[in-house]
Amino acid sequence: MDKKRLNTERLTVADHSALIQFWRDIFPNDPPHNEPSKMLSAKLKVDDLVFITKEEDKIVGACMAGYDGHRGWLYAVAVSPSHRRQGIGQRIVNSTIDELKSLGCIKLNLQIRADNTEVASFYQSLGFHIEDRMSMGTFI
């Protein structure tokens, strides 16, 4: 893969359908409340902190982030299985971090499933560390 052909950018309307399909392919077992078209529609009502990395006009990486003025979040970060371990995940996370910094964000959080040790190692390689917190949630 030629890294020059990769382009990380903010999501445009033209790429909505492709991103929805990308997320469906990458997260096939996600629960119904994470259905990509609903998730993207709801997110874009709040802000446009959705980034994609493309190779030859095909999405190979995506990151949905958030910033509420207090802290930032990485919500859905994904790289196509055929493009993993090539620096795309690092590139899209770092681009997202740069954008969040430009908004004044000084603390970034993310949540991953406890058994997802491979992804935990990836984030640790980027400087994230496990914090002693309890994650709680409820459907409303």
N, CA, C and O atoms as a GROMACS GRO file, in nm:
protein
  560
    1MET      N    1   0.085  -0.118   0.000
    1MET     CA    2   0.000   0.000   0.000
    1MET      C    3   0.089   0.124   0.000
    1MET      O    4   0.184   0.133   0.077
    2ASP      N    5   0.058   0.215  -0.084
    2ASP     CA    6   0.129   0.342  -0.094
    2ASP      C    7   0.061   0.443  -0.002
    2ASP      O    8  -0.053   0.482  -0.028
    3LYS      N    9   0.129   0.485   0.103
    3LYS     CA   10   0.069   0.576   0.200
    3LYS      C   11   0.030   0.709   0.137
    3LYS      O   12  -0.055   0.779   0.192
    4LYS      N   13   0.088   0.746   0.026
    4LYS     CA   14   0.053   0.872  -0.040
    4LYS      C   15  -0.090   0.869  -0.092
    4LYS      O   16  -0.152   0.974  -0.106
    5ARG      N   17  -0.143   0.752  -0.120
    5ARG     CA   18  -0.278   0.740  -0.173
    5ARG      C   19  -0.384   0.748  -0.062
    5ARG      O   20  -0.503   0.755  -0.091
    6LEU      N   21  -0.342   0.746   0.061
    6LEU     CA   22  -0.435   0.752   0.173
    6LEU      C   23  -0.469   0.896   0.205
    6LEU      O   24  -0.384   0.984   0.200
    7ASN      N   25  -0.596   0.919   0.237
    7ASN     CA   26  -0.640   1.054   0.269
    7ASN      C   27  -0.735   1.046   0.387
    7ASN      O   28  -0.841   0.983   0.377
    8THR      N   29  -0.700   1.108   0.498
    8THR     CA   30  -0.789   1.116   0.613
    8THR      C   31  -0.857   1.251   0.610
    8THR      O   32  -0.792   1.355   0.600
    9GLU      N   33  -0.989   1.249   0.618
    9GLU     CA   34  -1.066   1.373   0.604
    9GLU      C   35  -1.195   1.364   0.685
    9GLU      O   36  -1.235   1.257   0.730
   10ARG      N   37  -1.256   1.477   0.703
   10ARG     CA   38  -1.387   1.481   0.768
   10ARG      C   39  -1.490   1.420   0.672
   10ARG      O   40  -1.481   1.439   0.550
   11LEU      N   41  -1.584   1.350   0.726
   11LEU     CA   42  -1.689   1.286   0.648
   11LEU      C   43  -1.769   1.390   0.570
   11LEU      O   44  -1.802   1.496   0.624
   12THR      N   45  -1.800   1.359   0.444
   12THR     CA   46  -1.887   1.445   0.364
   12THR      C   47  -2.017   1.369   0.338
   12THR      O   48  -2.025   1.248   0.354
   13VAL      N   49  -2.118   1.443   0.297
   13VAL     CA   50  -2.249   1.383   0.268
   13VAL      C   51  -2.234   1.272   0.163
   13VAL      O   52  -2.302   1.170   0.171
   14ALA      N   53  -2.147   1.293   0.067
   14ALA     CA   54  -2.128   1.195  -0.040
   14ALA      C   55  -2.081   1.059   0.012
   14ALA      O   56  -2.100   0.957  -0.055
   15ASP      N   57  -2.018   1.058   0.130
   15ASP     CA   58  -1.964   0.934   0.184
   15ASP      C   59  -2.052   0.869   0.291
   15ASP      O   60  -2.014   0.766   0.347
   16HIS      N   61  -2.169   0.925   0.320
   16HIS     CA   62  -2.255   0.870   0.424
   16HIS      C   63  -2.289   0.723   0.401
   16HIS      O   64  -2.269   0.641   0.490
   17SER      N   65  -2.338   0.690   0.284
   17SER     CA   66  -2.380   0.552   0.256
   17SER      C   67  -2.262   0.455   0.265
   17SER      O   68  -2.275   0.346   0.319
   18ALA      N   69  -2.149   0.496   0.212
   18ALA     CA   70  -2.030   0.410   0.218
   18ALA      C   71  -1.985   0.387   0.362
   18ALA      O   72  -1.943   0.277   0.397
   19LEU      N   73  -1.993   0.492   0.445
   19LEU     CA   74  -1.953   0.475   0.585
   19LEU      C   75  -2.050   0.383   0.658
   19LEU      O   76  -2.008   0.298   0.736
   20ILE      N   77  -2.177   0.399   0.634
   20ILE     CA   78  -2.277   0.312   0.698
   20ILE      C   79  -2.249   0.166   0.662
   20ILE      O   80  -2.252   0.080   0.750
   21GLN      N   81  -2.222   0.138   0.536
   21GLN     CA   82  -2.192   0.000   0.496
   21GLN      C   83  -2.061  -0.048   0.556
   21GLN      O   84  -2.049  -0.163   0.598
   22PHE      N   85  -1.962   0.041   0.561
   22PHE     CA   86  -1.832   0.008   0.621
   22PHE      C   87  -1.852  -0.035   0.766
   22PHE      O   88  -1.801  -0.139   0.807
   23TRP      N   89  -1.926   0.044   0.845
   23TRP     CA   90  -1.950   0.010   0.984
   23TRP      C   91  -2.029  -0.120   0.997
   23TRP      O   92  -2.002  -0.200   1.087
   24ARG      N   93  -2.125  -0.143   0.910
   24ARG     CA   94  -2.201  -0.269   0.914
   24ARG      C   95  -2.108  -0.387   0.890
   24ARG      O   96  -2.122  -0.491   0.955
   25ASP      N   97  -2.015  -0.371   0.799
   25ASP     CA   98  -1.920  -0.480   0.769
   25ASP      C   99  -1.822  -0.503   0.884
   25ASP      O  100  -1.791  -0.617   0.918
   26ILE      N  101  -1.774  -0.395   0.944
   26ILE     CA  102  -1.672  -0.404   1.049
   26ILE      C  103  -1.733  -0.450   1.183
   26ILE      O  104  -1.670  -0.526   1.256
   27PHE      N  105  -1.853  -0.404   1.213
   27PHE     CA  106  -1.917  -0.435   1.342
   27PHE      C  107  -2.046  -0.514   1.319
   27PHE      O  108  -2.154  -0.466   1.354
   28PRO      N  109  -2.038  -0.635   1.261
   28PRO     CA  110  -2.161  -0.707   1.225
   28PRO      C  111  -2.244  -0.753   1.345
   28PRO      O  112  -2.364  -0.776   1.330
   29ASN      N  113  -2.184  -0.766   1.460
   29ASN     CA  114  -2.255  -0.817   1.577
   29ASN      C  115  -2.290  -0.710   1.678
   29ASN      O  116  -2.325  -0.740   1.792
   30ASP      N  117  -2.282  -0.584   1.637
   30ASP     CA  118  -2.318  -0.476   1.729
   30ASP      C  119  -2.466  -0.485   1.764
   30ASP      O  120  -2.547  -0.531   1.683
   31PRO      N  121  -2.502  -0.440   1.884
   31PRO     CA  122  -2.643  -0.442   1.924
   31PRO      C  123  -2.726  -0.343   1.840
   31PRO      O  124  -2.670  -0.251   1.780
   32PRO      N  125  -2.857  -0.363   1.836
   32PRO     CA  126  -2.944  -0.279   1.753
   32PRO      C  127  -2.931  -0.129   1.780
   32PRO      O  128  -2.948  -0.049   1.688
   33HIS      N  129  -2.902  -0.088   1.904
   33HIS     CA  130  -2.891   0.056   1.931
   33HIS      C  131  -2.768   0.118   1.864
   33HIS      O  132  -2.757   0.241   1.859
   34ASN      N  133  -2.677   0.036   1.814
   34ASN     CA  134  -2.559   0.087   1.743
   34ASN      C  135  -2.574   0.074   1.591
   34ASN      O  136  -2.475   0.081   1.519
   35GLU      N  137  -2.696   0.057   1.542
   35GLU     CA  138  -2.717   0.043   1.398
   35GLU      C  139  -2.658   0.166   1.329
   35GLU      O  140  -2.695   0.279   1.362
   36PRO      N  141  -2.566   0.145   1.234
   36PRO     CA  142  -2.489   0.256   1.177
   36PRO      C  143  -2.569   0.372   1.118
   36PRO      O  144  -2.530   0.487   1.138
   37SER      N  145  -2.678   0.347   1.048
   37SER     CA  146  -2.750   0.460   0.989
   37SER      C  147  -2.814   0.546   1.097
   37SER      O  148  -2.815   0.668   1.086
   38LYS      N  149  -2.866   0.483   1.201
   38LYS     CA  150  -2.924   0.560   1.313
   38LYS      C  151  -2.815   0.634   1.390
   38LYS      O  152  -2.832   0.750   1.428
   39MET      N  153  -2.704   0.565   1.413
   39MET     CA  154  -2.593   0.623   1.488
   39MET      C  155  -2.538   0.746   1.415
   39MET      O  156  -2.515   0.850   1.478
   40LEU      N  157  -2.518   0.735   1.284
   40LEU     CA  158  -2.463   0.846   1.208
   40LEU      C  159  -2.561   0.962   1.202
   40LEU      O  160  -2.522   1.078   1.218
   41SER      N  161  -2.686   0.933   1.179
   41SER     CA  162  -2.787   1.039   1.173
   41SER      C  163  -2.794   1.116   1.305
   41SER      O  164  -2.797   1.239   1.305
   42ALA      N  165  -2.795   1.044   1.416
   42ALA     CA  166  -2.800   1.108   1.547
   42ALA      C  167  -2.674   1.190   1.573
   42ALA      O  168  -2.682   1.301   1.625
   43LYS      N  169  -2.559   1.135   1.536
   43LYS     CA  170  -2.432   1.205   1.558
   43LYS      C  171  -2.428   1.336   1.481
   43LYS      O  172  -2.387   1.439   1.536
   44LEU      N  173  -2.470   1.335   1.356
   44LEU     CA  174  -2.461   1.455   1.273
   44LEU      C  175  -2.559   1.563   1.315
   44LEU      O  176  -2.546   1.677   1.271
   45LYS      N  177  -2.655   1.531   1.398
   45LYS     CA  178  -2.744   1.633   1.455
   45LYS      C  179  -2.672   1.712   1.564
   45LYS      O  180  -2.713   1.823   1.598
   46VAL      N  181  -2.564   1.654   1.618
   46VAL     CA  182  -2.489   1.717   1.728
   46VAL      C  183  -2.365   1.789   1.675
   46VAL      O  184  -2.343   1.906   1.707
   47ASP      N  185  -2.286   1.721   1.596
   47ASP     CA  186  -2.165   1.779   1.537
   47ASP      C  187  -2.119   1.691   1.422
   47ASP      O  188  -2.183   1.591   1.390
   48ASP      N  189  -2.008   1.730   1.360
   48ASP     CA  190  -1.958   1.654   1.245
   48ASP      C  191  -1.821   1.595   1.270
   48ASP      O  192  -1.738   1.588   1.178
   49LEU      N  193  -1.795   1.551   1.392
   49LEU     CA  194  -1.666   1.494   1.425
   49LEU      C  195  -1.660   1.346   1.385
   49LEU      O  196  -1.645   1.257   1.468
   50VAL      N  197  -1.671   1.326   1.255
   50VAL     CA  198  -1.662   1.192   1.196
   50VAL      C  199  -1.557   1.201   1.087
   50VAL      O  200  -1.565   1.284   0.996
   51PHE      N  201  -1.458   1.113   1.096
   51PHE     CA  202  -1.344   1.117   1.005
   51PHE      C  203  -1.330   0.984   0.934
   51PHE      O  204  -1.359   0.878   0.991
   52ILE      N  205  -1.287   0.989   0.810
   52ILE     CA  206  -1.265   0.868   0.734
   52ILE      C  207  -1.127   0.873   0.669
   52ILE      O  208  -1.074   0.980   0.640
   53THR      N  209  -1.072   0.756   0.648
   53THR     CA  210  -0.949   0.742   0.571
   53THR      C  211  -0.985   0.662   0.448
   53THR      O  212  -1.047   0.556   0.456
   54LYS      N  213  -0.946   0.714   0.334
   54LYS     CA  214  -0.979   0.650   0.207
   54LYS      C  215  -0.853   0.610   0.132
   54LYS      O  216  -0.748   0.675   0.141
   55GLU      N  217  -0.868   0.503   0.060
   55GLU     CA  218  -0.765   0.462  -0.036
   55GLU      C  219  -0.836   0.444  -0.169
   55GLU      O  220  -0.926   0.361  -0.182
   56GLU      N  221  -0.796   0.522  -0.266
   56GLU     CA  222  -0.858   0.517  -0.398
   56GLU      C  223  -1.011   0.526  -0.388
   56GLU      O  224  -1.083   0.446  -0.447
   57ASP      N  225  -1.059   0.624  -0.314
   57ASP     CA  226  -1.201   0.653  -0.297
   57ASP      C  227  -1.280   0.546  -0.222
   57ASP      O  228  -1.403   0.548  -0.222
   58LYS      N  229  -1.212   0.452  -0.159
   58LYS     CA  230  -1.279   0.350  -0.078
   58LYS      C  231  -1.243   0.372   0.068
   58LYS      O  232  -1.126   0.389   0.102
   59ILE      N  233  -1.345   0.373   0.155
   59ILE     CA  234  -1.319   0.390   0.298
   59ILE      C  235  -1.248   0.267   0.353
   59ILE      O  236  -1.295   0.155   0.339
   60VAL      N  237  -1.132   0.291   0.417
   60VAL     CA  238  -1.057   0.183   0.479
   60VAL      C  239  -1.041   0.205   0.630
   60VAL      O  240  -0.992   0.118   0.701
   61GLY      N  241  -1.082   0.322   0.678
   61GLY     CA  242  -1.077   0.353   0.820
   61GLY      C  243  -1.178   0.460   0.854
   61GLY      O  244  -1.210   0.545   0.770
   62ALA      N  245  -1.227   0.457   0.977
   62ALA     CA  246  -1.325   0.558   1.020
   62ALA      C  247  -1.313   0.580   1.170
   62ALA      O  248  -1.274   0.490   1.245
   63CYS      N  249  -1.348   0.700   1.211
   63CYS     CA  250  -1.347   0.736   1.352
   63CYS      C  251  -1.458   0.836   1.380
   63CYS      O  252  -1.465   0.942   1.316
   64MET      N  253  -1.544   0.803   1.474
   64MET     CA  254  -1.645   0.897   1.521
   64MET      C  255  -1.600   0.944   1.658
   64MET      O  256  -1.575   0.863   1.747
   65ALA      N  257  -1.590   1.075   1.675
   65ALA     CA  258  -1.542   1.133   1.799
   65ALA      C  259  -1.644   1.231   1.854
   65ALA      O  260  -1.743   1.264   1.788
   66GLY      N  261  -1.619   1.275   1.975
   66GLY     CA  262  -1.706   1.375   2.035
   66GLY      C  263  -1.627   1.464   2.129
   66GLY      O  264  -1.522   1.425   2.181
   67TYR      N  265  -1.678   1.583   2.150
   67TYR     CA  266  -1.619   1.676   2.246
   67TYR      C  267  -1.731   1.759   2.304
   67TYR      O  268  -1.806   1.823   2.230
   68ASP      N  269  -1.742   1.759   2.435
   68ASP     CA  270  -1.852   1.830   2.501
   68ASP      C  271  -1.804   1.955   2.574
   68ASP      O  272  -1.880   2.014   2.652
   69GLY      N  273  -1.680   1.996   2.551
   69GLY     CA  274  -1.625   2.111   2.621
   69GLY      C  275  -1.552   2.072   2.749
   69GLY      O  276  -1.478   2.152   2.805
   70HIS      N  277  -1.572   1.950   2.793
   70HIS     CA  278  -1.506   1.899   2.914
   70HIS      C  279  -1.403   1.793   2.878
   70HIS      O  280  -1.287   1.800   2.921
   71ARG      N  281  -1.445   1.696   2.799
   71ARG     CA  282  -1.351   1.594   2.753
   71ARG      C  283  -1.397   1.541   2.619
   71ARG      O  284  -1.513   1.555   2.579
   72GLY      N  285  -1.302   1.480   2.550
   72GLY     CA  286  -1.332   1.421   2.421
   72GLY      C  287  -1.350   1.271   2.433
   72GLY      O  288  -1.308   1.209   2.531
   73TRP      N  289  -1.412   1.215   2.333
   73TRP     CA  290  -1.436   1.071   2.328
   73TRP      C  291  -1.407   1.018   2.189
   73TRP      O  292  -1.434   1.084   2.089
   74LEU      N  293  -1.352   0.898   2.184
   74LEU     CA  294  -1.346   0.821   2.061
   74LEU      C  295  -1.457   0.718   2.073
   74LEU      O  296  -1.458   0.638   2.166
   75TYR      N  297  -1.550   0.719   1.980
   75TYR     CA  298  -1.666   0.629   1.988
   75TYR      C  299  -1.649   0.505   1.901
   75TYR      O  300  -1.643   0.394   1.953
   76ALA      N  301  -1.643   0.522   1.773
   76ALA     CA  302  -1.635   0.408   1.681
   76ALA      C  303  -1.512   0.426   1.594
   76ALA      O  304  -1.511   0.508   1.502
   77VAL      N  305  -1.408   0.351   1.624
   77VAL     CA  306  -1.285   0.355   1.546
   77VAL      C  307  -1.272   0.219   1.478
   77VAL      O  308  -1.282   0.115   1.543
   78ALA      N  309  -1.249   0.220   1.348
   78ALA     CA  310  -1.241   0.094   1.275
   78ALA      C  311  -1.148   0.106   1.156
   78ALA      O  312  -1.135   0.212   1.095
   79VAL      N  313  -1.083  -0.004   1.125
   79VAL     CA  314  -1.001  -0.016   1.005
   79VAL      C  315  -1.041  -0.145   0.936
   79VAL      O  316  -1.062  -0.248   1.001
   80SER      N  317  -1.051  -0.140   0.807
   80SER     CA  318  -1.084  -0.258   0.728
   80SER      C  319  -0.984  -0.370   0.759
   80SER      O  320  -0.864  -0.344   0.766
   81PRO      N  321  -1.032  -0.494   0.778
   81PRO     CA  322  -0.940  -0.604   0.808
   81PRO      C  323  -0.825  -0.617   0.708
   81PRO      O  324  -0.714  -0.653   0.747
   82SER      N  325  -0.850  -0.590   0.582
   82SER     CA  326  -0.744  -0.601   0.481
   82SER      C  327  -0.640  -0.491   0.490
   82SER      O  328  -0.536  -0.497   0.424
   83HIS      N  329  -0.666  -0.388   0.572
   83HIS     CA  330  -0.574  -0.275   0.583
   83HIS      C  331  -0.517  -0.257   0.724
   83HIS      O  332  -0.453  -0.156   0.752
   84ARG      N  333  -0.541  -0.353   0.810
   84ARG     CA  334  -0.491  -0.342   0.948
   84ARG      C  335  -0.340  -0.364   0.953
   84ARG      O  336  -0.281  -0.428   0.865
   85ARG      N  337  -0.280  -0.310   1.057
   85ARG     CA  338  -0.136  -0.319   1.082
   85ARG      C  339  -0.054  -0.250   0.974
   85ARG      O  340   0.058  -0.290   0.943
   86GLN      N  341  -0.112  -0.144   0.919
   86GLN     CA  342  -0.042  -0.064   0.818
   86GLN      C  343  -0.036   0.083   0.857
   86GLN      O  344   0.000   0.167   0.775
   87GLY      N  345  -0.072   0.114   0.980
   87GLY     CA  346  -0.064   0.252   1.029
   87GLY      C  347  -0.189   0.334   1.009
   87GLY      O  348  -0.192   0.451   1.046
   88ILE      N  349  -0.293   0.275   0.952
   88ILE     CA  350  -0.416   0.352   0.925
   88ILE      C  351  -0.487   0.388   1.055
   88ILE      O  352  -0.533   0.501   1.070
   89GLY      N  353  -0.497   0.294   1.147
   89GLY     CA  354  -0.561   0.322   1.276
   89GLY      C  355  -0.489   0.434   1.349
   89GLY      O  356  -0.552   0.526   1.402
   90GLN      N  357  -0.358   0.425   1.353
   90GLN     CA  358  -0.279   0.530   1.418
   90GLN      C  359  -0.300   0.663   1.349
   90GLN      O  360  -0.314   0.766   1.415
   91ARG      N  361  -0.303   0.663   1.217
   91ARG     CA  362  -0.320   0.786   1.140
   91ARG      C  363  -0.455   0.852   1.171
   91ARG      O  364  -0.462   0.972   1.194
   92ILE      N  365  -0.562   0.772   1.170
   92ILE     CA  366  -0.695   0.832   1.189
   92ILE      C  367  -0.715   0.875   1.334
   92ILE      O  368  -0.779   0.977   1.358
   93VAL      N  369  -0.661   0.800   1.430
   93VAL     CA  370  -0.671   0.842   1.570
   93VAL      C  371  -0.591   0.970   1.591
   93VAL      O  372  -0.640   1.063   1.655
   94ASN      N  373  -0.471   0.977   1.538
   94ASN     CA  374  -0.390   1.098   1.556
   94ASN      C  375  -0.452   1.219   1.487
   94ASN      O  376  -0.447   1.330   1.540
   95SER      N  377  -0.510   1.201   1.370
   95SER     CA  378  -0.579   1.311   1.302
   95SER      C  379  -0.698   1.359   1.385
   95SER      O  380  -0.722   1.479   1.396
   96THR      N  381  -0.770   1.265   1.443
   96THR     CA  382  -0.884   1.300   1.528
   96THR      C  383  -0.837   1.373   1.653
   96THR      O  384  -0.899   1.472   1.693
   97ILE      N  385  -0.730   1.326   1.713
   97ILE     CA  386  -0.674   1.394   1.831
   97ILE      C  387  -0.634   1.537   1.795
   97ILE      O  388  -0.662   1.630   1.871
   98ASP      N  389  -0.570   1.556   1.681
   98ASP     CA  390  -0.533   1.692   1.639
   98ASP      C  391  -0.656   1.782   1.627
   98ASP      O  392  -0.653   1.897   1.670
   99GLU      N  393  -0.762   1.729   1.570
   99GLU     CA  394  -0.886   1.808   1.556
   99GLU      C  395  -0.945   1.840   1.694
   99GLU      O  396  -0.988   1.953   1.717
  100LEU      N  397  -0.946   1.743   1.783
  100LEU     CA  398  -1.000   1.768   1.918
  100LEU      C  399  -0.915   1.870   1.993
  100LEU      O  400  -0.969   1.957   2.063
  101LYS      N  401  -0.784   1.861   1.979
  101LYS     CA  402  -0.695   1.960   2.041
  101LYS      C  403  -0.728   2.101   1.991
  101LYS      O  404  -0.728   2.196   2.068
  102SER      N  405  -0.755   2.113   1.861
  102SER     CA  406  -0.784   2.245   1.804
  102SER      C  407  -0.914   2.303   1.860
  102SER      O  408  -0.935   2.424   1.856
  103LEU      N  409  -1.000   2.217   1.914
  103LEU     CA  410  -1.124   2.262   1.977
  103LEU      C  411  -1.106   2.294   2.125
  103LEU      O  412  -1.200   2.340   2.191
  104GLY      N  413  -0.986   2.268   2.179
  104GLY     CA  414  -0.959   2.294   2.319
  104GLY      C  415  -0.963   2.170   2.408
  104GLY      O  416  -0.952   2.181   2.530
  105CYS      N  417  -0.979   2.055   2.350
  105CYS     CA  418  -0.986   1.930   2.427
  105CYS      C  419  -0.850   1.897   2.488
  105CYS      O  420  -0.748   1.900   2.419
  106ILE      N  421  -0.850   1.867   2.618
  106ILE     CA  422  -0.724   1.830   2.684
  106ILE      C  423  -0.726   1.688   2.740
  106ILE      O  424  -0.622   1.638   2.783
  107LYS      N  425  -0.841   1.623   2.741
  107LYS     CA  426  -0.852   1.485   2.793
  107LYS      C  427  -0.939   1.407   2.697
  107LYS      O  428  -1.046   1.452   2.657
  108LEU      N  429  -0.891   1.288   2.660
  108LEU     CA  430  -0.963   1.204   2.564
  108LEU      C  431  -0.988   1.067   2.626
  108LEU      O  432  -0.896   1.004   2.680
  109ASN      N  433  -1.110   1.022   2.618
  109ASN     CA  434  -1.148   0.891   2.672
  109ASN      C  435  -1.199   0.801   2.560
  109ASN      O  436  -1.236   0.847   2.452
  110LEU      N  437  -1.200   0.673   2.588
  110LEU     CA  438  -1.263   0.576   2.502
  110LEU      C  439  -1.300   0.455   2.586
  110LEU      O  440  -1.246   0.435   2.695
  111GLN      N  441  -1.390   0.376   2.537
  111GLN     CA  442  -1.428   0.252   2.602
  111GLN      C  443  -1.415   0.140   2.501
  111GLN      O  444  -1.451   0.155   2.384
  112ILE      N  445  -1.363   0.028   2.546
  112ILE     CA  446  -1.359  -0.093   2.464
  112ILE      C  447  -1.409  -0.208   2.549
  112ILE      O  448  -1.410  -0.200   2.672
  113ARG      N  449  -1.450  -0.313   2.484
  113ARG     CA  450  -1.494  -0.431   2.558
  113ARG      C  451  -1.375  -0.490   2.632
  113ARG      O  452  -1.264  -0.495   2.580
  114ALA      N  453  -1.400  -0.536   2.755
  114ALA     CA  454  -1.293  -0.585   2.842
  114ALA      C  455  -1.213  -0.700   2.780
  114ALA      O  456  -1.094  -0.714   2.809
  115ASP      N  457  -1.276  -0.780   2.697
  115ASP     CA  458  -1.206  -0.895   2.639
  115ASP      C  459  -1.133  -0.862   2.508
  115ASP      O  460  -1.075  -0.950   2.446
  116ASN      N  461  -1.137  -0.737   2.467
  116ASN     CA  462  -1.076  -0.697   2.340
  116ASN      C  463  -0.932  -0.655   2.363
  116ASN      O  464  -0.897  -0.538   2.345
  117THR      N  465  -0.849  -0.750   2.401
  117THR     CA  466  -0.711  -0.720   2.440
  117THR      C  467  -0.626  -0.671   2.323
  117THR      O  468  -0.534  -0.591   2.344
  118GLU      N  469  -0.655  -0.716   2.202
  118GLU     CA  470  -0.578  -0.670   2.086
  118GLU      C  471  -0.597  -0.520   2.065
  118GLU      O  472  -0.502  -0.448   2.037
  119VAL      N  473  -0.721  -0.475   2.077
  119VAL     CA  474  -0.748  -0.332   2.060
  119VAL      C  475  -0.690  -0.253   2.178
  119VAL      O  476  -0.643  -0.141   2.161
  120ALA      N  477  -0.694  -0.312   2.298
  120ALA     CA  478  -0.635  -0.244   2.414
  120ALA      C  479  -0.486  -0.221   2.390
  120ALA      O  480  -0.434  -0.114   2.421
  121SER      N  481  -0.418  -0.319   2.336
  121SER     CA  482  -0.275  -0.304   2.307
  121SER      C  483  -0.251  -0.195   2.204
  121SER      O  484  -0.155  -0.119   2.216
  122PHE      N  485  -0.338  -0.186   2.104
  122PHE     CA  486  -0.325  -0.080   2.003
  122PHE      C  487  -0.333   0.057   2.070
  122PHE      O  488  -0.247   0.142   2.047
  123TYR      N  489  -0.436   0.078   2.152
  123TYR     CA  490  -0.451   0.209   2.215
  123TYR      C  491  -0.338   0.238   2.313
  123TYR      O  492  -0.295   0.352   2.325
  124GLN      N  493  -0.290   0.138   2.383
  124GLN     CA  494  -0.176   0.159   2.473
  124GLN      C  495  -0.054   0.203   2.393
  124GLN      O  496   0.025   0.284   2.441
  125SER      N  497  -0.037   0.150   2.272
  125SER     CA  498   0.078   0.190   2.189
  125SER      C  499   0.067   0.337   2.147
  125SER      O  500   0.167   0.398   2.109
  126LEU      N  501  -0.055   0.394   2.153
  126LEU     CA  502  -0.075   0.534   2.118
  126LEU      C  503  -0.072   0.626   2.241
  126LEU      O  504  -0.096   0.746   2.229
  127GLY      N  505  -0.043   0.569   2.358
  127GLY     CA  506  -0.032   0.650   2.479
  127GLY      C  507  -0.152   0.646   2.571
  127GLY      O  508  -0.150   0.710   2.676
  128PHE      N  509  -0.255   0.574   2.536
  128PHE     CA  510  -0.370   0.558   2.626
  128PHE      C  511  -0.333   0.459   2.735
  128PHE      O  512  -0.249   0.371   2.716
  129HIS      N  513  -0.395   0.476   2.850
  129HIS     CA  514  -0.372   0.381   2.958
  129HIS      C  515  -0.505   0.348   3.026
  129HIS      O  516  -0.601   0.425   3.019
  130ILE      N  517  -0.509   0.234   3.091
  130ILE     CA  518  -0.630   0.191   3.159
  130ILE      C  519  -0.646   0.275   3.285
  130ILE      O  520  -0.554   0.287   3.366
  131GLU      N  521  -0.764   0.332   3.301
  131GLU     CA  522  -0.794   0.412   3.419
  131GLU      C  523  -0.885   0.331   3.511
  131GLU      O  524  -0.967   0.251   3.466
  132ASP      N  525  -0.870   0.354   3.640
  132ASP     CA  526  -0.951   0.284   3.738
  132ASP      C  527  -1.088   0.351   3.745
  132ASP      O  528  -1.112   0.439   3.828
  133ARG      N  529  -1.177   0.308   3.657
  133ARG     CA  530  -1.312   0.364   3.650
  133ARG      C  531  -1.411   0.250   3.634
  133ARG      O  532  -1.375   0.140   3.592
  134MET      N  533  -1.533   0.276   3.668
  134MET     CA  534  -1.642   0.184   3.642
  134MET      C  535  -1.730   0.249   3.536
  134MET      O  536  -1.776   0.362   3.553
  135SER      N  537  -1.752   0.179   3.428
  135SER     CA  538  -1.838   0.230   3.323
  135SER      C  539  -1.981   0.189   3.351
  135SER      O  540  -2.008   0.071   3.377
  136MET      N  541  -2.072   0.284   3.347
  136MET     CA  542  -2.212   0.255   3.371
  136MET      C  543  -2.295   0.314   3.258
  136MET      O  544  -2.253   0.410   3.194
  137GLY      N  545  -2.410   0.258   3.235
  137GLY     CA  546  -2.499   0.310   3.131
  137GLY      C  547  -2.641   0.263   3.153
  137GLY      O  548  -2.666   0.169   3.229
  138THR      N  549  -2.732   0.329   3.086
  138THR     CA  550  -2.873   0.289   3.088
  138THR      C  551  -2.936   0.332   2.957
  138THR      O  552  -2.898   0.434   2.899
  139PHE      N  553  -3.033   0.256   2.911
  139PHE     CA  554  -3.109   0.297   2.794
  139PHE      C  555  -3.222   0.387   2.841
  139PHE      O  556  -3.290   0.356   2.940
  140ILE      N  557  -3.244   0.499   2.770
  140ILE     CA  558  -3.351   0.590   2.810
  140ILE      C  559  -3.451   0.609   2.697
  140ILE      O  560  -3.548   0.683   2.712
   0.00000   0.00000   0.00000
